[in-house]
Amino acid sequence: MAGIWTIIVFVISLVISTVIIYFITKVFGEREGIKYAFLAAISGSMIYGIFNNLIGNNIITSIIGGALWFFVLKIIYTMKWLKALLITFIIWIVTSLIGILIPTLPGPL
């Protein structure tokens, strides 16, 4: 039963991340559609997952994963460095706030 909840939480998180990335990149004038946002979201999940398995869940994982995801976002959207850094930072803030406001695990059943 825990496996299905893991999949459900992952899919919901991926959808939320995709929507956040899509809207923030649109605010900054990017023309790419939802497919690019999904690609950025899935890339971020894969990067974090790989480093989480290699290093463990700690601040180093977050820093390395975040830095690599910044480069992926820059490449996917073909943005300038400063714009990519600003968008990455805003996405990080918004997803952190959403993560606090929306429970990420199912409550008592």
N, CA, C and O atoms as CSV, one atom per row, in Angstrom:
chain,resi,resn,atom,element,x,y,z
A,1,MET,N,N,0.816,-1.200,0.000
A,1,MET,CA,C,0.000,0.000,0.000
A,1,MET,C,C,0.857,1.261,0.000
A,1,MET,O,O,0.473,2.278,-0.577
A,2,ALA,N,N,2.027,1.191,0.654
A,2,ALA,CA,C,2.903,2.366,0.706
A,2,ALA,C,C,3.429,2.709,-0.676
A,2,ALA,O,O,3.646,3.884,-0.974
A,3,GLY,N,N,3.640,1.712,-1.530
A,3,GLY,CA,C,4.150,1.948,-2.878
A,3,GLY,C,C,3.204,2.773,-3.715
A,3,GLY,O,O,3.644,3.644,-4.465
A,4,ILE,N,N,1.901,2.518,-3.605
A,4,ILE,CA,C,0.927,3.284,-4.390
A,4,ILE,C,C,0.874,4.721,-3.912
A,4,ILE,O,O,0.732,5.635,-4.724
A,5,TRP,N,N,0.989,4.943,-2.584
A,5,TRP,CA,C,1.001,6.311,-2.062
A,5,TRP,C,C,2.243,7.061,-2.541
A,5,TRP,O,O,2.174,8.257,-2.824
A,6,THR,N,N,3.358,6.377,-2.631
A,6,THR,CA,C,4.584,7.007,-3.126
A,6,THR,C,C,4.396,7.469,-4.561
A,6,THR,O,O,4.811,8.571,-4.920
A,7,ILE,N,N,3.781,6.642,-5.375
A,7,ILE,CA,C,3.529,6.995,-6.770
A,7,ILE,C,C,2.545,8.163,-6.864
A,7,ILE,O,O,2.757,9.095,-7.640
A,8,ILE,N,N,1.484,8.113,-6.083
A,8,ILE,CA,C,0.479,9.186,-6.091
A,8,ILE,C,C,1.109,10.512,-5.675
A,8,ILE,O,O,0.896,11.535,-6.325
A,9,VAL,N,N,1.879,10.493,-4.599
A,9,VAL,CA,C,2.531,11.715,-4.118
A,9,VAL,C,C,3.516,12.238,-5.160
A,9,VAL,O,O,3.598,13.445,-5.385
A,10,PHE,N,N,4.263,11.338,-5.797
A,10,PHE,CA,C,5.208,11.749,-6.834
A,10,PHE,C,C,4.488,12.413,-8.004
A,10,PHE,O,O,4.921,13.464,-8.476
A,11,VAL,N,N,3.405,11.819,-8.474
A,11,VAL,CA,C,2.663,12.365,-9.614
A,11,VAL,C,C,2.066,13.730,-9.255
A,11,VAL,O,O,2.140,14.668,-10.048
A,12,ILE,N,N,1.484,13.837,-8.076
A,12,ILE,CA,C,0.914,15.118,-7.647
A,12,ILE,C,C,2.004,16.178,-7.541
A,12,ILE,O,O,1.812,17.312,-7.980
A,13,SER,N,N,3.136,15.820,-6.965
A,13,SER,CA,C,4.257,16.754,-6.851
A,13,SER,C,C,4.764,17.173,-8.217
A,13,SER,O,O,5.095,18.340,-8.429
A,14,LEU,N,N,4.827,16.239,-9.135
A,14,LEU,CA,C,5.290,16.531,-10.490
A,14,LEU,C,C,4.335,17.489,-11.200
A,14,LEU,O,O,4.775,18.415,-11.882
A,15,VAL,N,N,3.037,17.270,-11.040
A,15,VAL,CA,C,2.047,18.156,-11.652
A,15,VAL,C,C,2.157,19.563,-11.060
A,15,VAL,O,O,2.155,20.551,-11.795
A,16,ILE,N,N,2.252,19.650,-9.744
A,16,ILE,CA,C,2.364,20.958,-9.086
A,16,ILE,C,C,3.644,21.667,-9.531
A,16,ILE,O,O,3.611,22.857,-9.847
A,17,SER,N,N,4.763,20.952,-9.559
A,17,SER,CA,C,6.028,21.549,-9.992
A,17,SER,C,C,5.952,22.027,-11.441
A,17,SER,O,O,6.445,23.106,-11.770
A,18,THR,N,N,5.340,21.231,-12.293
A,18,THR,CA,C,5.198,21.599,-13.703
A,18,THR,C,C,4.401,22.892,-13.845
A,18,THR,O,O,4.791,23.788,-14.594
A,19,VAL,N,N,3.308,22.986,-13.137
A,19,VAL,CA,C,2.465,24.193,-13.214
A,19,VAL,C,C,3.222,25.415,-12.691
A,19,VAL,O,O,3.158,26.487,-13.292
A,20,ILE,N,N,3.933,25.258,-11.582
A,20,ILE,CA,C,4.704,26.375,-11.024
A,20,ILE,C,C,5.777,26.830,-12.009
A,20,ILE,O,O,5.916,28.025,-12.267
A,21,ILE,N,N,6.526,25.892,-12.552
A,21,ILE,CA,C,7.575,26.231,-13.516
A,21,ILE,C,C,6.966,26.910,-14.737
A,21,ILE,O,O,7.501,27.906,-15.224
A,22,TYR,N,N,5.874,26.389,-15.224
A,22,TYR,CA,C,5.217,26.960,-16.397
A,22,TYR,C,C,4.830,28.421,-16.158
A,22,TYR,O,O,5.154,29.291,-16.966
A,23,PHE,N,N,4.139,28.688,-15.051
A,23,PHE,CA,C,3.665,30.054,-14.799
A,23,PHE,C,C,4.816,31.026,-14.526
A,23,PHE,O,O,4.789,32.162,-15.000
A,24,ILE,N,N,5.811,30.596,-13.778
A,24,ILE,CA,C,6.927,31.497,-13.478
A,24,ILE,C,C,7.727,31.805,-14.744
A,24,ILE,O,O,8.134,32.948,-14.950
A,25,THR,N,N,7.954,30.814,-15.582
A,25,THR,CA,C,8.677,31.096,-16.822
A,25,THR,C,C,7.853,31.976,-17.757
A,25,THR,O,O,8.418,32.781,-18.497
A,26,LYS,N,N,6.538,31.838,-17.736
A,26,LYS,CA,C,5.675,32.711,-18.543
A,26,LYS,C,C,5.755,34.158,-18.055
A,26,LYS,O,O,5.797,35.087,-18.861
A,27,VAL,N,N,5.777,34.345,-16.735
A,27,VAL,CA,C,5.892,35.686,-16.169
A,27,VAL,C,C,7.175,36.359,-16.652
A,27,VAL,O,O,7.205,37.571,-16.864
A,28,PHE,N,N,8.223,35.575,-16.822
A,28,PHE,CA,C,9.506,36.112,-17.269
A,28,PHE,C,C,9.656,36.113,-18.798
A,28,PHE,O,O,10.753,36.308,-19.322
A,29,GLY,N,N,8.551,35.895,-19.497
A,29,GLY,CA,C,8.548,36.066,-20.946
A,29,GLY,C,C,8.994,34.876,-21.776
A,29,GLY,O,O,9.206,35.014,-22.980
A,30,GLU,N,N,9.138,33.736,-21.173
A,30,GLU,CA,C,9.524,32.554,-21.947
A,30,GLU,C,C,8.333,32.081,-22.773
A,30,GLU,O,O,7.194,32.128,-22.307
A,31,ARG,N,N,8.589,31.633,-23.979
A,31,ARG,CA,C,7.517,31.236,-24.899
A,31,ARG,C,C,7.232,29.749,-24.890
A,31,ARG,O,O,6.201,29.307,-25.398
A,32,GLU,N,N,8.133,28.979,-24.320
A,32,GLU,CA,C,7.960,27.529,-24.331
A,32,GLU,C,C,6.697,27.144,-23.568
A,32,GLU,O,O,6.265,27.845,-22.653
A,33,GLY,N,N,6.121,26.021,-23.965
A,33,GLY,CA,C,4.864,25.578,-23.385
A,33,GLY,C,C,5.034,24.660,-22.182
A,33,GLY,O,O,6.100,24.566,-21.574
A,34,ILE,N,N,3.949,23.999,-21.877
A,34,ILE,CA,C,3.876,23.128,-20.704
A,34,ILE,C,C,4.802,21.922,-20.833
A,34,ILE,O,O,5.252,21.386,-19.821
A,35,LYS,N,N,5.094,21.486,-22.055
A,35,LYS,CA,C,6.003,20.349,-22.248
A,35,LYS,C,C,7.396,20.659,-21.709
A,35,LYS,O,O,8.039,19.805,-21.099
A,36,TYR,N,N,7.851,21.882,-21.937
A,36,TYR,CA,C,9.157,22.285,-21.428
A,36,TYR,C,C,9.145,22.346,-19.904
A,36,TYR,O,O,10.113,21.954,-19.252
A,37,ALA,N,N,8.054,22.835,-19.349
A,37,ALA,CA,C,7.934,22.894,-17.892
A,37,ALA,C,C,7.935,21.476,-17.300
A,37,ALA,O,O,8.554,21.227,-16.265
A,38,PHE,N,N,7.237,20.557,-17.968
A,38,PHE,CA,C,7.228,19.168,-17.513
A,38,PHE,C,C,8.626,18.564,-17.612
A,38,PHE,O,O,9.063,17.853,-16.707
A,39,LEU,N,N,9.317,18.843,-18.693
A,39,LEU,CA,C,10.684,18.348,-18.860
A,39,LEU,C,C,11.598,18.885,-17.754
A,39,LEU,O,O,12.426,18.150,-17.215
A,40,ALA,N,N,11.443,20.163,-17.421
A,40,ALA,CA,C,12.234,20.752,-16.340
A,40,ALA,C,C,11.877,20.119,-14.995
A,40,ALA,O,O,12.764,19.847,-14.187
A,41,ALA,N,N,10.592,19.883,-14.750
A,41,ALA,CA,C,10.156,19.286,-13.481
A,41,ALA,C,C,10.652,17.847,-13.342
A,41,ALA,O,O,11.144,17.460,-12.283
A,42,ILE,N,N,10.524,17.062,-14.397
A,42,ILE,CA,C,10.968,15.668,-14.333
A,42,ILE,C,C,12.485,15.599,-14.227
A,42,ILE,O,O,13.020,14.724,-13.546
A,43,SER,N,N,13.181,16.513,-14.894
A,43,SER,CA,C,14.646,16.555,-14.795
A,43,SER,C,C,15.074,16.860,-13.367
A,43,SER,O,O,15.984,16.227,-12.832
A,44,GLY,N,N,14.413,17.831,-12.759
A,44,GLY,CA,C,14.727,18.168,-11.371
A,44,GLY,C,C,14.481,17.006,-10.430
A,44,GLY,O,O,15.271,16.762,-9.517
A,45,SER,N,N,13.392,16.290,-10.647
A,45,SER,CA,C,13.086,15.122,-9.816
A,45,SER,C,C,14.137,14.034,-9.980
A,45,SER,O,O,14.560,13.415,-9.005
A,46,MET,N,N,14.554,13.806,-11.223
A,46,MET,CA,C,15.557,12.773,-11.477
A,46,MET,C,C,16.910,13.157,-10.880
A,46,MET,O,O,17.582,12.326,-10.268
A,47,ILE,N,N,17.305,14.415,-11.061
A,47,ILE,CA,C,18.586,14.870,-10.515
A,47,ILE,C,C,18.591,14.727,-9.000
A,47,ILE,O,O,19.534,14.183,-8.425
A,48,TYR,N,N,17.536,15.216,-8.356
A,48,TYR,CA,C,17.475,15.129,-6.900
A,48,TYR,C,C,17.440,13.663,-6.455
A,48,TYR,O,O,18.107,13.291,-5.489
A,49,GLY,N,N,16.676,12.846,-7.148
A,49,GLY,CA,C,16.591,11.429,-6.786
A,49,GLY,C,C,17.925,10.720,-6.881
A,49,GLY,O,O,18.277,9.927,-6.009
A,50,ILE,N,N,18.668,11.004,-7.939
A,50,ILE,CA,C,19.988,10.383,-8.109
A,50,ILE,C,C,20.921,10.790,-6.983
A,50,ILE,O,O,21.571,9.939,-6.375
A,51,PHE,N,N,20.994,12.096,-6.699
A,51,PHE,CA,C,21.896,12.551,-5.644
A,51,PHE,C,C,21.417,12.152,-4.260
A,51,PHE,O,O,22.231,11.942,-3.360
A,52,ASN,N,N,20.107,12.044,-4.078
A,52,ASN,CA,C,19.584,11.576,-2.800
A,52,ASN,C,C,20.006,10.132,-2.553
A,52,ASN,O,O,20.332,9.765,-1.424
A,53,ASN,N,N,20.004,9.315,-3.597
A,53,ASN,CA,C,20.441,7.921,-3.456
A,53,ASN,C,C,21.943,7.795,-3.289
A,53,ASN,O,O,22.412,6.924,-2.556
A,54,LEU,N,N,22.710,8.659,-3.963
A,54,LEU,CA,C,24.167,8.595,-3.880
A,54,LEU,C,C,24.718,9.176,-2.578
A,54,LEU,O,O,25.605,8.591,-1.955
A,55,ILE,N,N,24.192,10.316,-2.178
A,55,ILE,CA,C,24.754,11.052,-1.041
A,55,ILE,C,C,23.888,10.929,0.212
A,55,ILE,O,O,24.405,10.934,1.329
A,56,GLY,N,N,22.590,10.819,0.028
A,56,GLY,CA,C,21.674,10.825,1.162
A,56,GLY,C,C,20.907,12.137,1.181
A,56,GLY,O,O,21.235,13.070,0.448
A,57,ASN,N,N,19.905,12.201,2.008
A,57,ASN,CA,C,19.050,13.376,2.084
A,57,ASN,C,C,19.665,14.381,3.052
A,57,ASN,O,O,19.460,14.291,4.262
A,58,ASN,N,N,20.422,15.343,2.512
A,58,ASN,CA,C,21.049,16.354,3.359
A,58,ASN,C,C,21.230,17.638,2.574
A,58,ASN,O,O,20.808,17.726,1.421
A,59,ILE,N,N,21.851,18.630,3.181
A,59,ILE,CA,C,22.011,19.935,2.555
A,59,ILE,C,C,22.908,19.868,1.322
A,59,ILE,O,O,22.708,20.617,0.365
A,60,ILE,N,N,23.888,18.980,1.342
A,60,ILE,CA,C,24.788,18.840,0.182
A,60,ILE,C,C,23.996,18.347,-1.024
A,60,ILE,O,O,24.203,18.823,-2.141
A,61,THR,N,N,23.102,17.408,-0.808
A,61,THR,CA,C,22.239,16.918,-1.883
A,61,THR,C,C,21.421,18.059,-2.457
A,61,THR,O,O,21.299,18.183,-3.676
A,62,SER,N,N,20.863,18.887,-1.601
A,62,SER,CA,C,20.040,20.002,-2.055
A,62,SER,C,C,20.856,21.012,-2.848
A,62,SER,O,O,20.395,21.513,-3.874
A,63,ILE,N,N,22.061,21.314,-2.384
A,63,ILE,CA,C,22.903,22.294,-3.071
A,63,ILE,C,C,23.341,21.768,-4.442
A,63,ILE,O,O,23.202,22.461,-5.450
A,64,ILE,N,N,23.864,20.552,-4.471
A,64,ILE,CA,C,24.323,19.977,-5.748
A,64,ILE,C,C,23.146,19.783,-6.698
A,64,ILE,O,O,23.227,20.147,-7.872
A,65,GLY,N,N,22.060,19.214,-6.198
A,65,GLY,CA,C,20.875,19.009,-7.033
A,65,GLY,C,C,20.318,20.315,-7.562
A,65,GLY,O,O,19.954,20.407,-8.734
A,66,GLY,N,N,20.247,21.337,-6.701
A,66,GLY,CA,C,19.748,22.642,-7.124
A,66,GLY,C,C,20.634,23.287,-8.176
A,66,GLY,O,O,20.141,23.877,-9.138
A,67,ALA,N,N,21.947,23.175,-7.991
A,67,ALA,CA,C,22.886,23.749,-8.964
A,67,ALA,C,C,22.764,23.047,-10.313
A,67,ALA,O,O,22.728,23.701,-11.355
A,68,LEU,N,N,22.701,21.728,-10.291
A,68,LEU,CA,C,22.560,20.995,-11.553
A,68,LEU,C,C,21.225,21.288,-12.226
A,68,LEU,O,O,21.154,21.408,-13.449
A,69,TRP,N,N,20.163,21.405,-11.423
A,69,TRP,CA,C,18.857,21.707,-11.984
A,69,TRP,C,C,18.855,23.103,-12.609
A,69,TRP,O,O,18.203,23.322,-13.630
A,70,PHE,N,N,19.579,24.045,-12.003
A,70,PHE,CA,C,19.734,25.382,-12.574
A,70,PHE,C,C,20.317,25.286,-13.988
A,70,PHE,O,O,19.817,25.931,-14.910
A,71,PHE,N,N,21.367,24.487,-14.158
A,71,PHE,CA,C,21.976,24.327,-15.480
A,71,PHE,C,C,20.998,23.679,-16.466
A,71,PHE,O,O,20.926,24.076,-17.629
A,72,VAL,N,N,20.248,22.683,-15.993
A,72,VAL,CA,C,19.262,22.023,-16.859
A,72,VAL,C,C,18.185,23.017,-17.279
A,72,VAL,O,O,17.803,23.061,-18.448
A,73,LEU,N,N,17.695,23.815,-16.331
A,73,LEU,CA,C,16.672,24.823,-16.643
A,73,LEU,C,C,17.200,25.828,-17.663
A,73,LEU,O,O,16.491,26.208,-18.595
A,74,LYS,N,N,18.433,26.251,-17.483
A,74,LYS,CA,C,19.063,27.191,-18.417
A,74,LYS,C,C,19.146,26.595,-19.819
A,74,LYS,O,O,18.890,27.278,-20.810
A,75,ILE,N,N,19.502,25.327,-19.890
A,75,ILE,CA,C,19.631,24.660,-21.189
A,75,ILE,C,C,18.261,24.421,-21.831
A,75,ILE,O,O,18.084,24.671,-23.024
A,76,ILE,N,N,17.302,23.942,-21.054
A,76,ILE,CA,C,15.973,23.642,-21.599
A,76,ILE,C,C,15.328,24.901,-22.174
A,76,ILE,O,O,14.763,24.873,-23.267
A,77,TYR,N,N,15.417,25.994,-21.437
A,77,TYR,CA,C,14.768,27.237,-21.861
A,77,TYR,C,C,15.705,28.166,-22.630
A,77,TYR,O,O,15.280,29.245,-23.043
A,78,THR,N,N,16.943,27.789,-22.833
A,78,THR,CA,C,17.961,28.606,-23.507
A,78,THR,C,C,17.920,30.063,-23.046
A,78,THR,O,O,17.742,30.982,-23.846
A,79,MET,N,N,18.089,30.249,-21.741
A,79,MET,CA,C,18.073,31.583,-21.143
A,79,MET,C,C,19.487,32.045,-20.839
A,79,MET,O,O,20.439,31.265,-20.840
A,80,LYS,N,N,19.589,33.330,-20.581
A,80,LYS,CA,C,20.845,33.897,-20.104
A,80,LYS,C,C,21.040,33.471,-18.649
A,80,LYS,O,O,20.085,33.086,-17.974
A,81,TRP,N,N,22.286,33.543,-18.172
A,81,TRP,CA,C,22.650,33.063,-16.842
A,81,TRP,C,C,21.850,33.750,-15.731
A,81,TRP,O,O,21.278,33.076,-14.874
A,82,LEU,N,N,21.807,35.064,-15.740
A,82,LEU,CA,C,21.160,35.790,-14.653
A,82,LEU,C,C,19.655,35.525,-14.622
A,82,LEU,O,O,19.069,35.358,-13.553
A,83,LYS,N,N,19.046,35.487,-15.788
A,83,LYS,CA,C,17.612,35.200,-15.858
A,83,LYS,C,C,17.323,33.787,-15.351
A,83,LYS,O,O,16.368,33.578,-14.602
A,84,ALA,N,N,18.132,32.835,-15.751
A,84,ALA,CA,C,17.947,31.455,-15.290
A,84,ALA,C,C,18.126,31.365,-13.780
A,84,ALA,O,O,17.381,30.651,-13.110
A,85,LEU,N,N,19.107,32.082,-13.239
A,85,LEU,CA,C,19.332,32.080,-11.794
A,85,LEU,C,C,18.148,32.691,-11.059
A,85,LEU,O,O,17.699,32.147,-10.050
A,86,LEU,N,N,17.644,33.803,-11.548
A,86,LEU,CA,C,16.494,34.453,-10.925
A,86,LEU,C,C,15.260,33.553,-10.973
A,86,LEU,O,O,14.565,33.400,-9.969
A,87,ILE,N,N,14.988,32.961,-12.128
A,87,ILE,CA,C,13.833,32.071,-12.255
A,87,ILE,C,C,13.994,30.853,-11.347
A,87,ILE,O,O,13.035,30.435,-10.697
A,88,THR,N,N,15.183,30.287,-11.298
A,88,THR,CA,C,15.435,29.142,-10.417
A,88,THR,C,C,15.163,29.507,-8.965
A,88,THR,O,O,14.524,28.746,-8.237
A,89,PHE,N,N,15.646,30.668,-8.547
A,89,PHE,CA,C,15.451,31.121,-7.164
A,89,PHE,C,C,13.971,31.328,-6.847
A,89,PHE,O,O,13.506,30.933,-5.779
A,90,ILE,N,N,13.234,31.941,-7.762
A,90,ILE,CA,C,11.803,32.175,-7.533
A,90,ILE,C,C,11.043,30.856,-7.508
A,90,ILE,O,O,10.159,30.668,-6.673
A,91,ILE,N,N,11.373,29.947,-8.408
A,91,ILE,CA,C,10.733,28.626,-8.393
A,91,ILE,C,C,11.014,27.933,-7.065
A,91,ILE,O,O,10.116,27.323,-6.484
A,92,TRP,N,N,12.250,28.018,-6.578
A,92,TRP,CA,C,12.614,27.411,-5.299
A,92,TRP,C,C,11.775,27.998,-4.155
A,92,TRP,O,O,11.284,27.255,-3.305
A,93,ILE,N,N,11.610,29.321,-4.130
A,93,ILE,CA,C,10.821,29.967,-3.079
A,93,ILE,C,C,9.359,29.520,-3.152
A,93,ILE,O,O,8.769,29.129,-2.145
A,94,VAL,N,N,8.788,29.582,-4.350
A,94,VAL,CA,C,7.369,29.227,-4.511
A,94,VAL,C,C,7.129,27.762,-4.167
A,94,VAL,O,O,6.171,27.448,-3.461
A,95,THR,N,N,7.976,26.865,-4.649
A,95,THR,CA,C,7.770,25.446,-4.336
A,95,THR,C,C,7.979,25.169,-2.850
A,95,THR,O,O,7.317,24.296,-2.287
A,96,SER,N,N,8.876,25.890,-2.220
A,96,SER,CA,C,9.063,25.730,-0.763
A,96,SER,C,C,7.811,26.162,-0.008
A,96,SER,O,O,7.374,25.481,0.920
A,97,LEU,N,N,7.237,27.295,-0.407
A,97,LEU,CA,C,6.007,27.769,0.240
A,97,LEU,C,C,4.849,26.806,0.007
A,97,LEU,O,O,4.083,26.511,0.924
A,98,ILE,N,N,4.729,26.324,-1.213
A,98,ILE,CA,C,3.669,25.356,-1.525
A,98,ILE,C,C,3.876,24.084,-0.710
A,98,ILE,O,O,2.916,23.504,-0.201
A,99,GLY,N,N,5.127,23.651,-0.588
A,99,GLY,CA,C,5.431,22.449,0.196
A,99,GLY,C,C,5.050,22.587,1.656
A,99,GLY,O,O,4.684,21.607,2.304
A,100,ILE,N,N,5.133,23.800,2.173
A,100,ILE,CA,C,4.733,24.046,3.563
A,100,ILE,C,C,3.212,24.067,3.679
A,100,ILE,O,O,2.646,23.554,4.645
A,101,LEU,N,N,2.558,24.664,2.688
A,101,LEU,CA,C,1.106,24.836,2.755
A,101,LEU,C,C,0.319,23.580,2.406
A,101,LEU,O,O,-0.764,23.354,2.945
A,102,ILE,N,N,0.854,22.771,1.515
A,102,ILE,CA,C,0.144,21.552,1.081
A,102,ILE,C,C,0.852,20.341,1.675
A,102,ILE,O,O,2.049,20.148,1.460
A,103,PRO,N,N,0.115,19.529,2.419
A,103,PRO,CA,C,0.763,18.331,2.970
A,103,PRO,C,C,1.255,17.419,1.851
A,103,PRO,O,O,0.579,17.229,0.840
A,104,THR,N,N,2.444,16.863,2.052
A,104,THR,CA,C,3.012,16.018,1.008
A,104,THR,C,C,2.755,14.539,1.228
A,104,THR,O,O,3.010,13.732,0.335
A,105,LEU,N,N,2.267,14.176,2.371
A,105,LEU,CA,C,1.959,12.776,2.644
A,105,LEU,C,C,0.513,12.646,3.091
A,105,LEU,O,O,-0.027,13.566,3.705
A,106,PRO,N,N,-0.113,11.535,2.797
A,106,PRO,CA,C,-1.489,11.347,3.246
A,106,PRO,C,C,-1.557,11.298,4.760
A,106,PRO,O,O,-0.673,10.757,5.423
A,107,GLY,N,N,-2.608,11.865,5.283
A,107,GLY,CA,C,-2.812,11.905,6.741
A,107,GLY,C,C,-3.283,10.564,7.270
A,107,GLY,O,O,-3.239,9.550,6.573
A,108,PRO,N,N,-3.733,10.579,8.514
A,108,PRO,CA,C,-4.211,9.319,9.118
A,108,PRO,C,C,-5.364,8.723,8.330
A,108,PRO,O,O,-6.312,9.418,7.964
A,109,LEU,N,N,-5.271,7.453,8.082
A,109,LEU,CA,C,-6.328,6.786,7.304
A,109,LEU,C,C,-7.206,5.957,8.193
A,109,LEU,O,O,-8.147,5.324,7.715
